[in-house]
Amino acid sequence: MEPQRSFAAYGAPHWLVLALLAVGVVVLARLGRRYRGTPVVAPLGRAFAVVVVAFHVPILIYDLTPARFDIEHSLPFHVSDLSWMAAAVALWSREPRAYALTYYWGLTLVPQAVLTPALDAPAAPSIDFFSFWGQHLLVVWAAVFLTWWAGMRPDWRGFGFAAAVTVAWGVAMLGFNALAGTNYVFVSGRPDNPSLLDLMGDWPWYLAVELVVGLSAWAALTWPWTRSRRDPNPSPSL
């Protein structure tokens, strides 16, 4: 039997996933401008939440089984893991804090993982391939749905909450990584694959640079929505 090829960044499968992500974002945003405020939004949001949970929970359970468990990879401690949980809550309940995490993580940190994937696994149709890409694409699409369909909006309070949670989680992972010999959230070392962190210096200095760059990007994603509250549905063009 021919051995299964490993995933390679910017090979054909990667470009296909990037195209799928982009098409999904554009279609969701444009349809959202049409259907926002209609009765279909709430049930669609809850159906989306069910899809997110139904996709992720079986994979999480599978990764925690003795045959699959690896303390370096199996625990749901990366931001992408927290993102899908926040997205499911926000889609179901429209809880503002869950939305803030979904919006900021889903539109900055998750796309970074999509563009520079830390995926050391066989290419499609392996479970690791579908798990990694499904996890990231669903979170980005959830952020777009909540913003353009459900009409939720980022604000400076949500910005502050997301920043505090992110910093607190990073500090917690520094402690856990030191005890367990892991590198969750990549706060204890840069990933092996090329990433934006390579441009930010060595550890621990890149953590400070990453924080400044990240918060600046989040501020840029907040300001257009808050610059004018006179418009009940301010909506940057897409």
MOZI-V58861 format. One record per residue. N is the residue number from 0. PHI is phi in radians with two decimals (none if undefined). OMEGA is omega as a letter, one per 40 degrees, with the letter a starting at -180 (NA if undefined). Layout:
N/PHI/OMEGA, N/PHI/OMEGA
This chain:
0/none/a, 1/-1.21/a, 2/-1.12/a, 3/-1.29/a, 4/-1.22/i, 5/-1.39/i, 6/-1.14/i, 7/-2.21/i, 8/-1.03/i, 9/1.12/i, 10/-1.45/a, 11/-1.01/i, 12/-1.07/a, 13/-1.14/i, 14/-1.09/i, 15/-1.11/i, 16/-1.17/i, 17/-1.08/i, 18/-1.15/i, 19/-1.09/i, 20/-1.05/a, 21/-1.11/i, 22/-1.10/i, 23/-1.07/i, 24/-1.11/a, 25/-1.12/a, 26/-1.12/i, 27/-1.08/a, 28/-1.13/a, 29/-1.22/i, 30/-1.19/a, 31/-1.10/i, 32/-1.13/i, 33/-1.50/a, 34/-1.79/i, 35/-1.01/i, 36/1.55/i, 37/-1.63/a, 38/-1.15/a, 39/-1.36/a, 40/-1.15/a, 41/-1.07/i, 42/-1.15/i, 43/-1.15/i, 44/-1.09/i, 45/-1.21/i, 46/-1.12/i, 47/-1.09/i, 48/-1.05/i, 49/-1.10/i, 50/-1.08/a, 51/-1.04/a, 52/-1.17/a, 53/-1.13/i, 54/-1.33/a, 55/-1.51/a, 56/-1.09/i, 57/-1.05/i, 58/-1.18/i, 59/-1.07/i, 60/-1.08/i, 61/-1.07/a, 62/-1.18/a, 63/-1.59/i, 64/-1.21/a, 65/-0.95/a, 66/-1.20/a, 67/-1.89/a, 68/-1.12/i, 69/-2.51/a, 70/-1.04/a, 71/-1.33/a, 72/-2.32/a, 73/-1.47/a, 74/-1.30/a, 75/-1.43/a, 76/-1.93/i, 77/-1.30/i, 78/-1.04/i, 79/-1.11/i, 80/-1.20/i, 81/-1.13/a, 82/-1.11/a, 83/-1.20/i, 84/-1.16/i, 85/-1.10/a, 86/-1.10/a, 87/-1.10/i, 88/-1.13/a, 89/-1.14/i, 90/-1.13/a, 91/-1.35/a, 92/-2.02/a, 93/1.00/i, 94/-1.21/a, 95/-1.04/a, 96/-1.22/i, 97/-1.13/i, 98/-1.11/a, 99/-1.03/i, 100/-1.12/i, 101/-1.10/a, 102/-1.15/a, 103/-1.27/i, 104/-1.19/a, 105/-1.21/a, 106/-1.86/i, 107/-2.31/a, 108/-1.21/a, 109/-1.16/i, 110/-1.04/i, 111/-1.07/i, 112/-1.18/i, 113/-1.26/a, 114/-1.34/i, 115/-2.25/a, 116/-1.22/i, 117/-1.61/a, 118/-2.13/i, 119/-1.84/a, 120/-2.74/i, 121/-1.08/i, 122/-1.28/i, 123/-0.95/e, 124/-1.81/a, 125/-1.29/a, 126/-1.16/i, 127/-1.13/i, 128/-1.10/a, 129/-1.20/i, 130/-1.11/a, 131/-1.08/a, 132/-1.32/i, 133/-1.08/i, 134/-1.03/a, 135/-1.35/a, 136/-1.15/a, 137/-1.10/a, 138/-1.19/i, 139/-1.06/a, 140/-1.13/i, 141/-1.11/i, 142/-1.07/i, 143/-1.18/i, 144/-1.06/a, 145/-1.11/a, 146/-1.45/a, 147/-1.59/i, 148/-1.63/a, 149/-1.37/i, 150/1.28/i, 151/-1.33/a, 152/-2.32/i, 153/-1.22/i, 154/-2.51/a, 155/-1.22/i, 156/-1.16/i, 157/-1.11/i, 158/-1.00/a, 159/-1.12/i, 160/-1.11/a, 161/-1.10/i, 162/-1.12/a, 163/-1.12/i, 164/-1.12/a, 165/-1.12/i, 166/-1.14/i, 167/-1.09/i, 168/-1.17/i, 169/-1.07/i, 170/-1.12/i, 171/-1.06/a, 172/-1.25/i, 173/-1.03/i, 174/-1.16/a, 175/-1.11/a, 176/-1.04/i, 177/-1.11/a, 178/-1.38/a, 179/-1.74/a, 180/1.25/a, 181/-1.93/i, 182/-2.53/i, 183/-1.15/a, 184/1.15/i, 185/0.97/i, 186/-1.61/a, 187/-1.83/i, 188/2.93/i, 189/-1.26/i, 190/-1.13/a, 191/-1.18/a, 192/-1.38/i, 193/-1.04/i, 194/-2.72/i, 195/-1.10/i, 196/-1.11/i, 197/-1.10/a, 198/-1.56/a, 199/-1.91/i, 200/1.64/a, 201/-1.52/i, 202/-1.24/e, 203/-1.64/a, 204/-1.12/a, 205/-1.14/i, 206/-1.15/i, 207/-1.18/i, 208/-1.12/i, 209/-1.06/i, 210/-1.13/a, 211/-1.13/a, 212/-1.12/a, 213/-1.12/i, 214/-1.15/i, 215/-1.13/i, 216/-1.13/i, 217/-1.13/i, 218/-1.09/i, 219/-1.15/i, 220/-1.46/a, 221/-1.70/a, 222/-0.97/a, 223/-1.03/a, 224/-1.43/a, 225/-1.86/a, 226/-1.17/i, 227/-2.59/i, 228/-1.56/i, 229/-1.23/i, 230/-1.50/a, 231/-1.16/i, 232/-2.34/i, 233/-1.07/a, 234/-2.57/i, 235/-0.94/a, 236/-1.13/i, 237/-2.52/NA
